[in-house]
Amino acid sequence: MSLKRLRPPLSMPQTRLAAAACLEKLAAEDMERACLAASPYSAIQAIARNLSQDDAINGKAWVVQASPGQSAAQAHSLERAGLGNISAWPLWFRDGLGRVEMPLLYLLRSESVAGLRAAICEAADRGILCNDAEITSSRWPKSVHPAVPLWLASSLNGIPYDPASGQEALAILRSAMQAMYVDDEPGFFYMTLHDDNGKVPAPAQADVHDAYKGMYRLLAAPESRAPAVRLLGAGQALGKAVEAARLLREDWNIPGEVWSCPSYTRLAREGREVERWNMLNPLSKKKTSHIQACLGSGQSPVLAITGYGQHIADQIGGFICARFVAMGADSGRDANGFPSAQWIVAAALKALGDEHALPMRYAEEALRRYALA
């Protein structure tokens, strides 16, 4: 065996043509309909099936189905199409035209850093990795070891996402494929997948495209003279933010604005990059990061919620001008669950009290009303 074959496939013009064909398929109306009311897990499974079964895409996409969650029918259809690898290693040993890199969708289930690192090594730090560990039960938040989100946040080769819906998953996948295989940007993308449709309203198509940038507004605050709060949520935690906004409105007459934030890590990284650029170019017009463009200089408190530990949401705190509160799985009494909507409401009222926008007794009353204390 020649050692020269032990290297990743090469990015070539054929790679961009293959990516363009995949993107055209992902932009089709039937694909958007399939993801409209789907969970992230169901949406990615549907995408994998479509990419593997479409004759126009045959050979132009690699699908690795290493997750045990697939059905026998799905596995057979992928294998029949020649895209049903259970590992990325065979892609390293192709000859001729097979040595050209194609868009890679890697479906796996891993609750540990070691498992993720093994998959990323197989993929040569390329591809779109989708981890469905969250569809299983575990004693850890979001069914992965607490070291996983920390490692992903510190891994500069990849960008992690926590989509809340099938629409978000599709939008992120499209943009990631464009970035890697058309624009030839380095690195990999990671998505954690849950299988809960939740109670999150469907985002507008014009807005959901910004999921790739890290955040977009899902619900605007109703017009009111009362002090408002801004609630940010990632993944399943977005449903808690939506419910908290309802409670704030109905129980306390407080308007709430809700933002979906699939990637606190991307927002924080871009914020640091923009700060560095502005420091090194003092005479140039200042750049504005995406999170600053979204939240601006408004003084309404911002609460960022995640299903991981609150330190993941806390990454963006330095780029927010208003009072900021990060909440995660370790913020409430149940260290392994999402912050409840009631906890979020109590924290929002406390933040407004700290700003002297409301009497602090509101926060005390919320703790009693919701039996939190």
TAHU-V832782 format. One record per residue. N is the residue number from 0. RES is the residue in one letter. SS is DSSP state (~ for helix, > for strand, _ for the rest). PHI is phi in whole degrees, -180 to 180 (none if undefined). Layout:
n: (N;N)
res: (RES;RES)
ss: (SS;SS)
phi: (PHI;PHI)
//
This chain:
n: (0;1;2;3;4;5;6;7;8;9;10;11;12;13;14;15;16;17;18;19;20;21;22;23;24;25;26;27;28;29;30;31;32;33;34;35;36;37;38;39;40;41;42;43;44;45;46;47;48;49;50;51;52;53;54;55;56;57;58;59;60;61;62;63;64;65;66;67;68;69;70;71;72;73;74;75;76;77;78;79;80;81;82;83;84;85;86;87;88;89;90;91;92;93;94;95;96;97;98;99;100;101;102;103;104;105;106;107;108;109;110;111;112;113;114;115;116;117;118;119;120;121;122;123;124;125;126;127;128;129;130;131;132;133;134;135;136;137;138;139;140;141;142;143;144;145;146;147;148;149;150;151;152;153;154;155;156;157;158;159;160;161;162;163;164;165;166;167;168;169;170;171;172;173;174;175;176;177;178;179;180;181;182;183;184;185;186;187;188;189;190;191;192;193;194;195;196;197;198;199;200;201;202;203;204;205;206;207;208;209;210;211;212;213;214;215;216;217;218;219;220;221;222;223;224;225;226;227;228;229;230;231;232;233;234;235;236;237;238;239;240;241;242;243;244;245;246;247;248;249;250;251;252;253;254;255;256;257;258;259;260;261;262;263;264;265;266;267;268;269;270;271;272;273;274;275;276;277;278;279;280;281;282;283;284;285;286;287;288;289;290;291;292;293;294;295;296;297;298;299;300;301;302;303;304;305;306;307;308;309;310;311;312;313;314;315;316;317;318;319;320;321;322;323;324;325;326;327;328;329;330;331;332;333;334;335;336;337;338;339;340;341;342;343;344;345;346;347;348;349;350;351;352;353;354;355;356;357;358;359;360;361;362;363;364;365;366;367;368;369;370;371;372)
res: (M;S;L;K;R;L;R;P;P;L;S;M;P;Q;T;R;L;A;A;A;A;C;L;E;K;L;A;A;E;D;M;E;R;A;C;L;A;A;S;P;Y;S;A;I;Q;A;I;A;R;N;L;S;Q;D;D;A;I;N;G;K;A;W;V;V;Q;A;S;P;G;Q;S;A;A;Q;A;H;S;L;E;R;A;G;L;G;N;I;S;A;W;P;L;W;F;R;D;G;L;G;R;V;E;M;P;L;L;Y;L;L;R;S;E;S;V;A;G;L;R;A;A;I;C;E;A;A;D;R;G;I;L;C;N;D;A;E;I;T;S;S;R;W;P;K;S;V;H;P;A;V;P;L;W;L;A;S;S;L;N;G;I;P;Y;D;P;A;S;G;Q;E;A;L;A;I;L;R;S;A;M;Q;A;M;Y;V;D;D;E;P;G;F;F;Y;M;T;L;H;D;D;N;G;K;V;P;A;P;A;Q;A;D;V;H;D;A;Y;K;G;M;Y;R;L;L;A;A;P;E;S;R;A;P;A;V;R;L;L;G;A;G;Q;A;L;G;K;A;V;E;A;A;R;L;L;R;E;D;W;N;I;P;G;E;V;W;S;C;P;S;Y;T;R;L;A;R;E;G;R;E;V;E;R;W;N;M;L;N;P;L;S;K;K;K;T;S;H;I;Q;A;C;L;G;S;G;Q;S;P;V;L;A;I;T;G;Y;G;Q;H;I;A;D;Q;I;G;G;F;I;C;A;R;F;V;A;M;G;A;D;S;G;R;D;A;N;G;F;P;S;A;Q;W;I;V;A;A;A;L;K;A;L;G;D;E;H;A;L;P;M;R;Y;A;E;E;A;L;R;R;Y;A;L;A)
ss: (_;_;~;~;~;_;_;_;_;>;_;_;~;~;~;~;~;~;~;~;~;~;~;~;~;~;_;_;~;~;~;~;~;~;~;~;_;_;_;~;~;~;~;~;~;~;~;~;~;~;~;~;~;_;~;~;~;_;_;_;>;>;>;>;>;_;_;_;_;_;_;~;~;~;~;~;~;~;~;~;_;_;_;_;>;_;_;_;~;~;~;~;~;_;_;~;~;~;~;>;_;_;>;>;>;>;>;>;_;_;_;_;~;~;~;~;~;~;~;~;~;~;_;_;_;_;>;>;>;>;>;_;~;~;~;_;_;_;_;_;~;~;~;_;_;~;~;~;~;~;~;~;~;~;_;_;_;>;>;>;>;_;_;_;_;~;~;~;~;~;~;~;~;~;~;~;~;~;~;~;~;~;_;_;_;_;_;>;>;>;>;>;_;_;_;_;_;_;_;_;_;_;_;_;~;~;~;~;~;~;~;~;~;_;_;>;>;>;>;_;_;_;_;_;_;_;_;_;>;>;>;>;>;_;_;_;~;~;~;~;~;~;~;~;~;~;~;~;~;~;~;~;_;_;_;>;>;>;>;>;_;_;_;~;~;~;~;~;~;~;~;~;~;~;~;~;~;~;~;~;_;_;_;_;_;_;_;_;_;~;~;~;~;~;~;_;_;_;_;_;>;>;>;>;>;_;_;_;_;~;~;~;~;~;~;~;~;~;~;_;_;_;_;>;>;>;>;_;_;_;_;_;_;_;_;_;_;_;_;_;~;~;~;~;~;~;~;~;~;~;~;~;~;~;_;_;_;_;_;_;~;~;~;~;~;~;~;~;~;_;_;_;_)
phi: (none;-79;-69;-65;-82;-84;-151;-65;-59;-96;-79;-133;-54;-62;-63;-66;-66;-65;-63;-62;-66;-65;-65;-63;-65;-71;-91;-68;-63;-66;-71;-66;-65;-64;-97;-59;-112;-93;-75;-56;-63;-63;-64;-67;-63;-65;-63;-60;-64;-65;-67;-85;-101;-79;-60;-69;-100;-52;84;-105;-147;-108;-118;-105;-111;-92;-77;-76;-80;-74;-85;-62;-64;-64;-61;-65;-65;-67;-65;-62;-82;79;-119;-93;-62;-99;-152;-87;-57;-58;-69;-79;-113;-77;-109;57;-65;-67;-80;-80;-67;-122;-54;-113;-113;-111;-99;-142;-136;-148;-103;-126;-64;-59;-65;-66;-63;-63;-65;-67;-64;-57;-84;57;60;-131;102;-113;-98;-122;-102;-100;-58;-69;-80;-103;-89;-160;-81;-100;-58;59;62;-130;-60;-57;-73;-62;-64;-66;-65;-65;-66;-97;-85;-72;-79;-136;-121;-89;-133;-130;-69;-91;-147;-64;-63;-64;-60;-65;-63;-67;-61;-59;-67;-66;-66;-62;-65;-78;-104;-108;-86;60;-79;-78;98;-130;-121;-130;-129;-95;-117;-114;-117;-116;-68;64;-118;-87;-65;-67;-76;-72;-58;-67;-92;-66;-62;-78;-58;-63;-76;121;-164;-157;-80;-96;-134;-81;-75;-66;-62;-166;-85;-71;-63;-112;-129;-119;-110;-113;-139;-119;59;-64;-66;-63;-62;-67;-66;-63;-66;-64;-63;-66;-64;-61;-73;-80;-92;-130;58;-109;-73;-131;-103;-116;-120;-89;-127;-63;-146;-63;-65;-63;-60;-68;-64;-65;-59;-68;-62;-67;-60;-65;-62;-63;-70;-84;-130;-66;-92;-90;-63;-66;-84;-124;-74;-64;-67;-70;-66;-76;-96;60;-105;-60;-103;-65;-56;-117;-116;-109;-118;-141;-85;-82;-63;-65;-63;-68;-71;-67;-59;-92;-57;-72;-109;-116;-76;-88;-59;-126;-131;-100;-134;-146;-63;-100;-93;-110;-74;-94;-69;-108;-123;-73;-60;-72;-60;-67;-62;-64;-61;-61;-67;-66;-66;-64;-63;-66;-66;-63;-89;61;-86;-141;-64;-64;-64;-62;-65;-63;-65;-65;-61;-74;-61;-96;55;-96;-118)
//
